[in-house]
Structure formats: C-alpha cells, structure tokens
Amino acid sequence: MSIIPCTSILVTQFVFLVSLLSFKVTSSSRTEEESLIQWKNSLSSSSPLEHLGLSITLKTFAAGLALSAALPEPSWRSTSPKQASKERLPSLISVHFLISPASISASTTSTGRYHQQSPTYPRKIGQLKELQYLSLYNNSLNGTIPYQITNLQKIWYLDLGWNYLESPDWSMFSTMPLLTHLSFSYNELASVFPEFITDCRNLTHLDLSRNHLTGPVPDMVFRNLGKLEFLILVDNKFGGNISSSIGQLRNLQKLDLSANSFNSSIPGELGLCSNLTFLALAGNLLAGSLPLSLANLHKIEELGLSSNSLSGQISPHFFTNWTELVSLQLQNNHFFGKIPSEIGLLKKLNYLLLYNNILNGSIPSEIGNLGELIFFDLSINQLSGPIPPTMGKLTKLTLLQLFDNNLSGTIPLEIGNMRSLVTLDLNTNNLEGELPETMSVLNNLEILSLFANNFSGMIPRDLGKNNLNSKNVSFSTNSFSGQLPPRPCNSFTLELLTIQNNNFTGPLPDCLRNCSNLVRVRLEGNHLSGDISKAFGVHPNLNFISLSGNQFSGKLSPEWGESQNLTKLQIDGNKISGKIPSDLGKLPQLQVLNLDSNELIGEIPKELMNLSRMFSLSLSNNLFTGEIPRSIVLLTNLQYLNLAGNKFNGSIPKELANCKQLDSLNLSHNSLSGEIPSELGNLVNLRYLLDLSNNSLTGTIPSNLGKLAVLESLNLSRNNLTGKIPASFSSMLSLNSIDFSYNQLTGPIPNGNPFKRANYTGNSGLCGNAEGLNPCSSTSPTNSKSFKNKTVLIGVLVSFCGLFFLAFIVAVILILHPRFKHSKKNDPYEWQNWGREGMFTFSQIVKATENFNEKYCIGKGGFGSVYRAVLPQDQIVAVKRLSMLDSGDISTTNRLSFENESKILTEVKHRNIIKLFGFCFSKGFMYLVYKYIERGSLGKVLYGEEGKTKLGWAARI
C-alpha cells in the first residue's frame, strides 16, 4: 500500500454531497446552519476544491438553509461511472467538523478496483435530522456503513453506490419510512440480504447490485415492498428459488436478477408483473420451460434470459404479445424446436440473440420483416435449409452470425442490399456454390468468415476493393480455386487472413506486404506460388503465419526478424532455397519454427540457439550440412526436434540431454557417426519418438536408454551397432513400435511383449521369442542355418567328444600296462565286443576294407584313421583305427572294466550320439565301429565345402 501525501488539512479528508431541500428554522437547525456556514467560510480561494472545479452555493430560503452542488442523478445502467464522473463537477466536499484529519492511501480491493482510500464513513452524519437527500455516489469511502444513517428519518434519497463500503451489523439498522430510493451498488458488502430494507415500505428504487451478498432473497421483499418499480440485484451471490410472491410487485418496471445463483424455474407469477419493461434473469441456474404467463408482459421491451439451463419450445404466443420488444436474448440455453414464424411481428426488435441452443428447422422468411434489426445471431444450433432471400431487407443489420448449423444452398444475391453489415459469419455449414458478385459492395465489412463449407469457384475479383475497414477474412476449408482478389486489403487494416485447405493458385496479392496490422495468417494447403521473399514485409503485430504445403520459391527474407511478436513460423513443404537467415534469431517470442521439406542449405545458424522460448524446431528433409550445434543446450524449452533427412555429420551431441523437455527426437537419415550418447537416457520426458535410424552409428546400445520408460516409438535401424540389446530395455513397457533391423546385434532380446513385435531383420546373432528369431539355448548355435543342419552339427560334436574320451581311456590303460600279452586261441583277434546290433564279424570288416587299404580311408586324425566299410548285408559302417604300437599288456581287471563300459555305450540310443556297434583289439590296433552317416566331416559341417563359412564363437560355445 502506497501513501499519498495529504494536500490539505481540512479538504480531502472526507468528501460528500448534501442537498437539504427544506427544514424548519429551529434551535437545532440553526446549529446545523451555523456549522455549515462555518465550514463554508473556512474554504479559502486557494482551496484544492477550486482546482477540482467545485461550485458551492449557500442559499437561504424562508423555510431554512440549503447547500447545493452540481450532481446529476446516477444511472444504475451506467457502465463506467468512474469515467462519467470526470465529465461532471465533483460531488465530494470535505466537512471538517464531522471527522478528524486522516491520511489518504491507495489500495486495491478484492474486486480488483483500484481506489484512493478516504476516511471511513462519518458516524456523526446521523445528527443531520432534517436531511432528505444524500448522495455519496462514486467516491472512495471505505469501512462499514454506520447504523446512525438510519437516524435520518426524513431522508427519501440515499445513494452510497460505487464506494468500498463493507457490511455492518444490519440488526442495528432501523426502518427509514420515507425512503423511496436506496442504492448500495458497487461496494464490498458481503452478507445476507439487509433485513431493515424489508420494512422500508415506500421504496420504489432498490439497487444492491455488484456486491457479494448471499443467501435467498427474503419473501418479505416481495410482500412488503409493493411500491417497488426498480429492483436491481445483479452480480451478487443470491441463490435458491425465485419466490412466487414476486407476482405481488405489480408496479415493477425493471427487474434485474442476472449473474447470481438462482436455481429454480421461472415462477409463473412473474407474468402478473404486467408493467415490466425490463426483465433480466441471465447467468443463473434456472431450468424448465418458459411459463406461458410471460405472454402477459405486453410492455416488455428488453428480455434477457441467456446463460441458464432453460429448455422447451418457444411458444408463438410470446411473439404475438411481445410486440414492444427491442431486445430478445435467449442464447446459451437448451431451447429446441422451430423458430415460430410469428417472430416477424417483432418489428421494433434491434437485438435477436438465440445462439447456442438446439433449435432446428429452417430460418423463417418472416425474419425479413424485422427492419430495425441490428444484431442477429442464430449460430450453434441445428438449423437447416437455405438462407432466406428476404434477409436482404435487413438493411440496418450490422451483425449476422449463422455459423455452426446445417444450412445449405447458396448465399442469396440479396445479401448485397445489407450494406450496413460489419460482421458476416457463416462458417461451418453446408453452403455451396460460388460467392455472389453482390458481396463486393459490402464495403463496411470488418469480419467475413466463410470457412468449413462447400463453396467453390473464384472469389469475386472486386471483393474488398473499396473496403476501408476489413480486419478478418477467412475462406479456409472449402473448394475455392483460382487466384486471390488483387486488392483484398487496400486499407491495410487486415489483421487475420485464413484461406488454408483450398485450391488457390498464383501469387499472393501485392497489398499483403504493406498490411502492417497483420496478426494471424494461414495459407497452407493450397497451390500458391511466387517469390516468398517479396510477398511479406515487416509485420510488427504478426504472431502466427503458416505457408505450408504450397509452391513458394525464393529465399527467406531477413525481414522476418523484424516481426518481434512472431510465435509460430511454418513454411514447410515448399521450394524455398538458400540459407536460414541469422535474423530469425532476433525473434524473442518464437516458439515454433517449421522449415521441413524445402531446399535449404548450409549449417544451422548459431543465432537460432538464442530462441529460449522455442519448443518445436523442425528442419527435416532439406540439404543442411555440418554438425548439430552443441549450443542447442540453450533451447531448454525444446519439446520437438526433427532434423531428419539432411546431411548432418559428426557425432550426436551429448548436450541434447540438457533439453529435458524433449518428447520427440528425430535425427534419422543423416550421416551421423560415433556412439549413441548414454546421456540421451536422461531425457525421461521423451514420449513419442526416438529415431536415430539410417546413420553410421557404431558401438553398443547404451543401457541408460532403458530409463526412457514412457517412450512409445524407438528406431535404431540401419546403423552399425554391435553387442547385445540391453536387458534394461525390458522396463520400457510403453513402446509400441521398435526397429533394430540391419545392425550387428547379438544375444537374447529383452523380455516383454513390446519386444516380441519388434523388427530384428538383418541381425544374425539375435535369439529369443520373436518372429524370425530362433529360441535362445545354452547348447544351440544362434546363426541363421536351418534346424536340420544344427542337429547334425550337435551330433557330430557330441560323437567326436565321446570318441576322443573313449580313445583316451584305452590309451591310458595300455600305457599303464606295457606287458600286455596276446592270446593264442583259434580266433586271430585278441578280444572283441559287439553290441546287440553288431550283426557282423571283424573279419568281414577286414575283408570289406581289403585289410584297411588307404583307398577306403575317409579321414585321418591325431590318434588314427577312419575307414568306410560296406558289409555283405549292404550295411555301411565307419571304422576308427587307433594305433597302440607302444602299448604293453592290459591287466584282466582293466580290460574287463573297459569292456563293460564299452558294452554300455553300445546300448545307448540318442539322436545326438552316433551309434557305437562295438570294438576290437588286434595286432596292436584298437578298432571302434560306428554307424556310418553320409554327412561329410566335422570340418565340412563347420566350414562348408569350400571352407569359407565361418562359425562364430557364440555358436561354437
């Protein structure tokens, strides 16, 4: 609170106007007279009141003394009393004998009104027993209203409106029997309805508007105050029902209960107030239909029932009786049904507002009879059919709003007769055809809105040619074609131009460059062409412009940097060439910059990093080169970054992690190299996209990316990434699109349903539960060979290991027993053992191999050779011949142990173990006989016929 110095000791303490009409000259009145004369004489010629232009006269009448000053009667309908007070002589005078000096200070009330505080209301004012007229209207009085004011029993006019007075204890107030006019409007009263008022039975004017009064309006107001002509309670917090006793106010002319919280239906008894000329119930919670008794209000001139929950049909009987209506406002309710044709009887009507209801049917042609109509609004309903040509008779109409309906047909030619039109809004209907040429003569149009219809053809060439006031033009989302009118903005007053989503062609009008008042421009989705550098100039008020999806060419002008209020600049999808001008870095308000899909070259200007409010930067599909600026860290509010489809090189700057608001990041289709910065995992707000595909990135995928828990789309495809997909990715449950294809990734894929649907094409080392991948196993290789080859490889490996182990045991036994003695029995073979399936003899093997001739040898190893033998039964076996030249005798115990173990091996049946038929010792050699498998050698299985196939260590292990 700031203190304003007091400029006078006597003046500016408490100021008020007192008008004493007449009182008897008695001892008490003489005292009052002497006090007033003393006060008047104390005013010097240099008094500050003179500077305020105050004129005060003291007149003596036969009946007494009257003090008068210029004071017009306040109007409760004034919208700016503070301003009005500057146009009349002040009504404030200082009475030094009523209050003590006090300082003056400035403050703001709860209602947001700035005021200069004066002393509180003088409680000694109740001593002016003869006072009949008191107005302290439009001052800066604060504090509570003193109950002593009710001592003024002769007062008939009391106006304390437009101050900062607060609620007192109303129970201390007594009745004021002669009071006819009472106003406490525009104060800070916060209580229930003041009780003493209900006993002021001579009241004709009661104004408690714009306070904070609560609770219901007492029924006694309507029962006791039968003389009321004006009852104004607007903008309080009254609630509950509107009492049916209101019908007893038969003298009521103006009733304003708007902007409260009344939640009943409109009482039918209100129709008994037949003298009403003004009825306002807007902005409450009223429901139900309009009582037919309201048709009795024959004198009604202004009726406002808007912004409630009223419903039902509008009866034609209302219009037959309300012929004096000047204003009818039923908007923002739930009225349905058709508009009665009887509405044409309201020939005095100036304002007809029925918007935002559920009215249907067609607009009655009788509307053309409302020749005095100025405002006509039927928008946001369900009206259908054509616009009646009779509306051309409404020559005084300045506002016509029919938007958001189902109107069809064409705009009638007669619209050219409505030359007073300032606003014509027909958007969001089903209107069609070409615009009539007669629209070109509507030279007072400031707002022309036709978007979201089915209009076609060319715009009339002379539209706007002679218009000096055009501010808002919208043709968007239609099927207009051809060029724009050459002079749609001759007056250069144009503020809004939206023509997007049509088929306009050709260059932009030259006058557009000089429209310095432009605020919003949308031209996207057409076929406009021409040099963009010459189409626009300096537009200091421009905050949004979109030229996307056209055929503009040329270079970006540095003049764009002069549009200091620009927040969105979208020129994507054109043929713009050259570099981004560094002047764009001078746009402090810029939030969105979209230059996608052009032919721009060069590096990103470092000046763009000064745009601290930028939250969307999109430069994709151009020819930009160089590195991504590391100063991008300065764009701390960045949410969307798209640099895809360019020629950026170098590494991904780890500084991007400081753009913590990012929710979409696309760096795909560039020439970026190096590793993915692990810091990107700190972008925990990244939600919609992380796309690093089609680059030359190397190294492993950082496990820190698993912290992107809300990410929905991840694309790392077509890089040179290696290693495993981090297991931490299993926590990224929001992913619905994943692409790891065409990298060099290995190992198991992460768990979770999102990774079952991912694309892993071109990664030979991955395994897991996903389409195109083999299940992960501790013994199975994870290459791309068929399952059949994997089985063969397993069999060969296991058999080889088993054979090696068996040979090792035999060799150990022979080494430990060098004095092995051979048996001299009839059988020439020292000892042998055949399993159940060994239906042959060793001699047959010797014969089949011609005593192990080299031509039957199919392989050699470190311990011996392998021979192929075809037996008489056409049975083919493989014989492993192991050399024991340095071996000695084998003890009987060890021989029996080896024999028993060999017997067991001959009985083993397993798909991955080659069948062992038996073994035999003879002449210093050990022979192991296996089932022959026509699969080639282990080397061929491992390396292929040409020895070129490589088997990775993951598959080997």
BELMOTA-V88156 format. One record per residue. N is the residue number from 1. RES is the residue in one letter. SS is DSSP state (@ for helix, = for strand, . for the rest). Layout:
BEGIN
N;RES;SS / N;RES;SS
END
This chain:
BEGIN
1;M;. / 2;S;= / 3;I;= / 4;I;= / 5;P;. / 6;C;. / 7;T;. / 8;S;. / 9;I;. / 10;L;. / 11;V;. / 12;T;. / 13;Q;. / 14;F;. / 15;V;= / 16;F;= / 17;L;= / 18;V;= / 19;S;= / 20;L;. / 21;L;. / 22;S;. / 23;F;. / 24;K;. / 25;V;. / 26;T;. / 27;S;@ / 28;S;@ / 29;S;@ / 30;R;@ / 31;T;@ / 32;E;@ / 33;E;@ / 34;E;@ / 35;S;@ / 36;L;@ / 37;I;@ / 38;Q;@ / 39;W;@ / 40;K;@ / 41;N;@ / 42;S;. / 43;L;. / 44;S;. / 45;S;. / 46;S;. / 47;S;. / 48;P;@ / 49;L;@ / 50;E;@ / 51;H;@ / 52;L;. / 53;G;. / 54;L;. / 55;S;. / 56;I;= / 57;T;= / 58;L;= / 59;K;= / 60;T;= / 61;F;= / 62;A;. / 63;A;. / 64;G;= / 65;L;= / 66;A;= / 67;L;= / 68;S;= / 69;A;= / 70;A;. / 71;L;. / 72;P;. / 73;E;. / 74;P;. / 75;S;. / 76;W;. / 77;R;. / 78;S;. / 79;T;. / 80;S;. / 81;P;@ / 82;K;@ / 83;Q;@ / 84;A;@ / 85;S;@ / 86;K;. / 87;E;. / 88;R;. / 89;L;. / 90;P;. / 91;S;. / 92;L;. / 93;I;= / 94;S;= / 95;V;. / 96;H;. / 97;F;. / 98;L;. / 99;I;. / 100;S;. / 101;P;. / 102;A;. / 103;S;. / 104;I;= / 105;S;= / 106;A;= / 107;S;= / 108;T;= / 109;T;. / 110;S;. / 111;T;. / 112;G;. / 113;R;. / 114;Y;= / 115;H;= / 116;Q;= / 117;Q;= / 118;S;. / 119;P;. / 120;T;. / 121;Y;. / 122;P;. / 123;R;@ / 124;K;@ / 125;I;@ / 126;G;@ / 127;Q;@ / 128;L;. / 129;K;. / 130;E;. / 131;L;. / 132;Q;. / 133;Y;= / 134;L;= / 135;S;= / 136;L;. / 137;Y;. / 138;N;. / 139;N;. / 140;S;. / 141;L;. / 142;N;= / 143;G;= / 144;T;= / 145;I;. / 146;P;. / 147;Y;@ / 148;Q;@ / 149;I;@ / 150;T;@ / 151;N;@ / 152;L;. / 153;Q;. / 154;K;. / 155;I;. / 156;W;. / 157;Y;= / 158;L;= / 159;D;= / 160;L;. / 161;G;. / 162;W;. / 163;N;. / 164;Y;= / 165;L;= / 166;E;= / 167;S;. / 168;P;. / 169;D;. / 170;W;@ / 171;S;@ / 172;M;@ / 173;F;. / 174;S;. / 175;T;. / 176;M;. / 177;P;. / 178;L;. / 179;L;. / 180;T;. / 181;H;= / 182;L;= / 183;S;= / 184;F;. / 185;S;. / 186;Y;. / 187;N;. / 188;E;= / 189;L;. / 190;A;. / 191;S;. / 192;V;. / 193;F;. / 194;P;. / 195;E;@ / 196;F;@ / 197;I;@ / 198;T;@ / 199;D;@ / 200;C;. / 201;R;. / 202;N;. / 203;L;. / 204;T;. / 205;H;= / 206;L;= / 207;D;= / 208;L;. / 209;S;. / 210;R;. / 211;N;. / 212;H;. / 213;L;. / 214;T;= / 215;G;= / 216;P;. / 217;V;. / 218;P;. / 219;D;@ / 220;M;@ / 221;V;@ / 222;F;@ / 223;R;@ / 224;N;@ / 225;L;. / 226;G;. / 227;K;. / 228;L;. / 229;E;. / 230;F;= / 231;L;= / 232;I;= / 233;L;. / 234;V;. / 235;D;. / 236;N;. / 237;K;= / 238;F;= / 239;G;= / 240;G;= / 241;N;. / 242;I;. / 243;S;. / 244;S;@ / 245;S;@ / 246;I;@ / 247;G;@ / 248;Q;@ / 249;L;. / 250;R;. / 251;N;. / 252;L;. / 253;Q;. / 254;K;= / 255;L;= / 256;D;= / 257;L;. / 258;S;. / 259;A;. / 260;N;. / 261;S;= / 262;F;= / 263;N;. / 264;S;. / 265;S;= / 266;I;. / 267;P;. / 268;G;@ / 269;E;@ / 270;L;@ / 271;G;@ / 272;L;@ / 273;C;. / 274;S;. / 275;N;. / 276;L;. / 277;T;. / 278;F;= / 279;L;= / 280;A;= / 281;L;. / 282;A;. / 283;G;. / 284;N;. / 285;L;. / 286;L;. / 287;A;= / 288;G;= / 289;S;. / 290;L;. / 291;P;. / 292;L;@ / 293;S;@ / 294;L;@ / 295;A;@ / 296;N;@ / 297;L;. / 298;H;. / 299;K;. / 300;I;. / 301;E;. / 302;E;= / 303;L;= / 304;G;= / 305;L;. / 306;S;. / 307;S;. / 308;N;. / 309;S;= / 310;L;= / 311;S;= / 312;G;= / 313;Q;= / 314;I;. / 315;S;. / 316;P;@ / 317;H;@ / 318;F;@ / 319;F;@ / 320;T;@ / 321;N;@ / 322;W;. / 323;T;. / 324;E;. / 325;L;. / 326;V;. / 327;S;= / 328;L;= / 329;Q;= / 330;L;. / 331;Q;. / 332;N;. / 333;N;. / 334;H;= / 335;F;= / 336;F;= / 337;G;= / 338;K;. / 339;I;. / 340;P;. / 341;S;@ / 342;E;@ / 343;I;@ / 344;G;@ / 345;L;@ / 346;L;. / 347;K;. / 348;K;. / 349;L;. / 350;N;. / 351;Y;= / 352;L;= / 353;L;= / 354;L;. / 355;Y;. / 356;N;. / 357;N;. / 358;I;= / 359;L;= / 360;N;= / 361;G;= / 362;S;. / 363;I;. / 364;P;. / 365;S;@ / 366;E;@ / 367;I;@ / 368;G;@ / 369;N;@ / 370;L;. / 371;G;. / 372;E;. / 373;L;. / 374;I;. / 375;F;= / 376;F;= / 377;D;= / 378;L;. / 379;S;. / 380;I;. / 381;N;. / 382;Q;= / 383;L;= / 384;S;= / 385;G;= / 386;P;. / 387;I;. / 388;P;. / 389;P;@ / 390;T;@ / 391;M;@ / 392;G;@ / 393;K;@ / 394;L;. / 395;T;. / 396;K;. / 397;L;. / 398;T;. / 399;L;= / 400;L;= / 401;Q;= / 402;L;. / 403;F;. / 404;D;. / 405;N;. / 406;N;= / 407;L;= / 408;S;= / 409;G;= / 410;T;. / 411;I;. / 412;P;. / 413;L;@ / 414;E;@ / 415;I;@ / 416;G;@ / 417;N;@ / 418;M;. / 419;R;. / 420;S;. / 421;L;. / 422;V;. / 423;T;= / 424;L;= / 425;D;= / 426;L;. / 427;N;. / 428;T;. / 429;N;. / 430;N;= / 431;L;= / 432;E;= / 433;G;= / 434;E;. / 435;L;. / 436;P;. / 437;E;@ / 438;T;@ / 439;M;@ / 440;S;@ / 441;V;@ / 442;L;. / 443;N;. / 444;N;. / 445;L;. / 446;E;. / 447;I;= / 448;L;= / 449;S;= / 450;L;. / 451;F;. / 452;A;. / 453;N;. / 454;N;= / 455;F;= / 456;S;= / 457;G;= / 458;M;. / 459;I;. / 460;P;. / 461;R;. / 462;D;. / 463;L;. / 464;G;. / 465;K;. / 466;N;. / 467;N;. / 468;L;. / 469;N;. / 470;S;. / 471;K;. / 472;N;= / 473;V;= / 474;S;= / 475;F;. / 476;S;. / 477;T;. / 478;N;. / 479;S;= / 480;F;= / 481;S;= / 482;G;= / 483;Q;. / 484;L;. / 485;P;. / 486;P;. / 487;R;. / 488;P;. / 489;C;. / 490;N;. / 491;S;. / 492;F;. / 493;T;. / 494;L;. / 495;E;. / 496;L;= / 497;L;= / 498;T;= / 499;I;. / 500;Q;. / 501;N;. / 502;N;. / 503;N;= / 504;F;= / 505;T;= / 506;G;= / 507;P;. / 508;L;. / 509;P;. / 510;D;@ / 511;C;@ / 512;L;@ / 513;R;@ / 514;N;@ / 515;C;. / 516;S;. / 517;N;. / 518;L;. / 519;V;. / 520;R;= / 521;V;= / 522;R;= / 523;L;. / 524;E;. / 525;G;. / 526;N;. / 527;H;= / 528;L;= / 529;S;= / 530;G;= / 531;D;= / 532;I;@ / 533;S;@ / 534;K;@ / 535;A;@ / 536;F;. / 537;G;. / 538;V;. / 539;H;. / 540;P;. / 541;N;. / 542;L;. / 543;N;. / 544;F;= / 545;I;= / 546;S;= / 547;L;. / 548;S;. / 549;G;. / 550;N;. / 551;Q;= / 552;F;= / 553;S;= / 554;G;. / 555;K;= / 556;L;. / 557;S;. / 558;P;@ / 559;E;@ / 560;W;@ / 561;G;@ / 562;E;@ / 563;S;. / 564;Q;. / 565;N;. / 566;L;. / 567;T;. / 568;K;= / 569;L;= / 570;Q;= / 571;I;. / 572;D;. / 573;G;. / 574;N;. / 575;K;. / 576;I;. / 577;S;= / 578;G;= / 579;K;. / 580;I;. / 581;P;. / 582;S;@ / 583;D;@ / 584;L;@ / 585;G;@ / 586;K;@ / 587;L;. / 588;P;. / 589;Q;. / 590;L;. / 591;Q;. / 592;V;= / 593;L;= / 594;N;= / 595;L;. / 596;D;. / 597;S;. / 598;N;. / 599;E;= / 600;L;= / 601;I;= / 602;G;= / 603;E;. / 604;I;. / 605;P;. / 606;K;@ / 607;E;@ / 608;L;@ / 609;M;@ / 610;N;@ / 611;L;. / 612;S;. / 613;R;. / 614;M;. / 615;F;. / 616;S;= / 617;L;= / 618;S;= / 619;L;. / 620;S;. / 621;N;. / 622;N;. / 623;L;= / 624;F;= / 625;T;. / 626;G;. / 627;E;= / 628;I;. / 629;P;. / 630;R;@ / 631;S;@ / 632;I;@ / 633;V;@ / 634;L;@ / 635;L;. / 636;T;. / 637;N;. / 638;L;. / 639;Q;. / 640;Y;= / 641;L;= / 642;N;= / 643;L;. / 644;A;. / 645;G;. / 646;N;. / 647;K;. / 648;F;. / 649;N;= / 650;G;= / 651;S;. / 652;I;. / 653;P;. / 654;K;@ / 655;E;@ / 656;L;@ / 657;A;@ / 658;N;@ / 659;C;. / 660;K;. / 661;Q;. / 662;L;. / 663;D;. / 664;S;= / 665;L;= / 666;N;= / 667;L;. / 668;S;. / 669;H;. / 670;N;. / 671;S;= / 672;L;= / 673;S;= / 674;G;= / 675;E;= / 676;I;. / 677;P;. / 678;S;@ / 679;E;@ / 680;L;@ / 681;G;@ / 682;N;@ / 683;L;. / 684;V;. / 685;N;. / 686;L;. / 687;R;. / 688;Y;. / 689;L;= / 690;L;= / 691;D;= / 692;L;. / 693;S;. / 694;N;. / 695;N;. / 696;S;= / 697;L;= / 698;T;= / 699;G;= / 700;T;= / 701;I;. / 702;P;. / 703;S;@ / 704;N;@ / 705;L;@ / 706;G;@ / 707;K;@ / 708;L;. / 709;A;. / 710;V;. / 711;L;. / 712;E;. / 713;S;= / 714;L;= / 715;N;= / 716;L;. / 717;S;. / 718;R;. / 719;N;. / 720;N;= / 721;L;= / 722;T;= / 723;G;= / 724;K;= / 725;I;. / 726;P;. / 727;A;@ / 728;S;@ / 729;F;@ / 730;S;@ / 731;S;@ / 732;M;. / 733;L;. / 734;S;. / 735;L;. / 736;N;. / 737;S;= / 738;I;= / 739;D;= / 740;F;. / 741;S;. / 742;Y;. / 743;N;. / 744;Q;= / 745;L;= / 746;T;= / 747;G;= / 748;P;= / 749;I;. / 750;P;. / 751;N;. / 752;G;. / 753;N;@ / 754;P;@ / 755;F;@ / 756;K;@ / 757;R;. / 758;A;. / 759;N;= / 760;Y;. / 761;T;. / 762;G;. / 763;N;. / 764;S;. / 765;G;= / 766;L;= / 767;C;= / 768;G;. / 769;N;. / 770;A;. / 771;E;. / 772;G;. / 773;L;. / 774;N;= / 775;P;. / 776;C;. / 777;S;. / 778;S;. / 779;T;. / 780;S;. / 781;P;. / 782;T;. / 783;N;. / 784;S;. / 785;K;. / 786;S;. / 787;F;@ / 788;K;@ / 789;N;@ / 790;K;@ / 791;T;@ / 792;V;@ / 793;L;@ / 794;I;@ / 795;G;@ / 796;V;@ / 797;L;@ / 798;V;@ / 799;S;@ / 800;F;@ / 801;C;@ / 802;G;@ / 803;L;@ / 804;F;@ / 805;F;@ / 806;L;@ / 807;A;@ / 808;F;@ / 809;I;@ / 810;V;@ / 811;A;@ / 812;V;@ / 813;I;@ / 814;L;@ / 815;I;@ / 816;L;@ / 817;H;. / 818;P;. / 819;R;. / 820;F;. / 821;K;. / 822;H;. / 823;S;. / 824;K;. / 825;K;. / 826;N;. / 827;D;. / 828;P;. / 829;Y;. / 830;E;. / 831;W;= / 832;Q;= / 833;N;= / 834;W;= / 835;G;. / 836;R;. / 837;E;. / 838;G;. / 839;M;. / 840;F;. / 841;T;. / 842;F;@ / 843;S;@ / 844;Q;@ / 845;I;@ / 846;V;@ / 847;K;@ / 848;A;@ / 849;T;. / 850;E;. / 851;N;. / 852;F;. / 853;N;. / 854;E;@ / 855;K;@ / 856;Y;@ / 857;C;= / 858;I;= / 859;G;= / 860;K;= / 861;G;. / 862;G;. / 863;F;. / 864;G;= / 865;S;= / 866;V;= / 867;Y;= / 868;R;= / 869;A;= / 870;V;= / 871;L;. / 872;P;. / 873;Q;. / 874;D;. / 875;Q;. / 876;I;= / 877;V;= / 878;A;= / 879;V;= / 880;K;= / 881;R;= / 882;L;= / 883;S;= / 884;M;. / 885;L;. / 886;D;. / 887;S;. / 888;G;. / 889;D;. / 890;I;. / 891;S;. / 892;T;@ / 893;T;@ / 894;N;@ / 895;R;@ / 896;L;@ / 897;S;@ / 898;F;@ / 899;E;@ / 900;N;@ / 901;E;@ / 902;S;@ / 903;K;@ / 904;I;@ / 905;L;@ / 906;T;@ / 907;E;@ / 908;V;. / 909;K;. / 910;H;= / 911;R;. / 912;N;. / 913;I;= / 914;I;. / 915;K;. / 916;L;= / 917;F;= / 918;G;= / 919;F;= / 920;C;= / 921;F;= / 922;S;= / 923;K;. / 924;G;. / 925;F;= / 926;M;= / 927;Y;= / 928;L;= / 929;V;= / 930;Y;= / 931;K;= / 932;Y;. / 933;I;. / 934;E;. / 935;R;. / 936;G;. / 937;S;. / 938;L;@ / 939;G;@ / 940;K;@ / 941;V;@ / 942;L;@ / 943;Y;@ / 944;G;. / 945;E;. / 946;E;. / 947;G;. / 948;K;. / 949;T;. / 950;K;. / 951;L;. / 952;G;. / 953;W;@ / 954;A;@ / 955;A;@ / 956;R;@ / 957;I;.
END
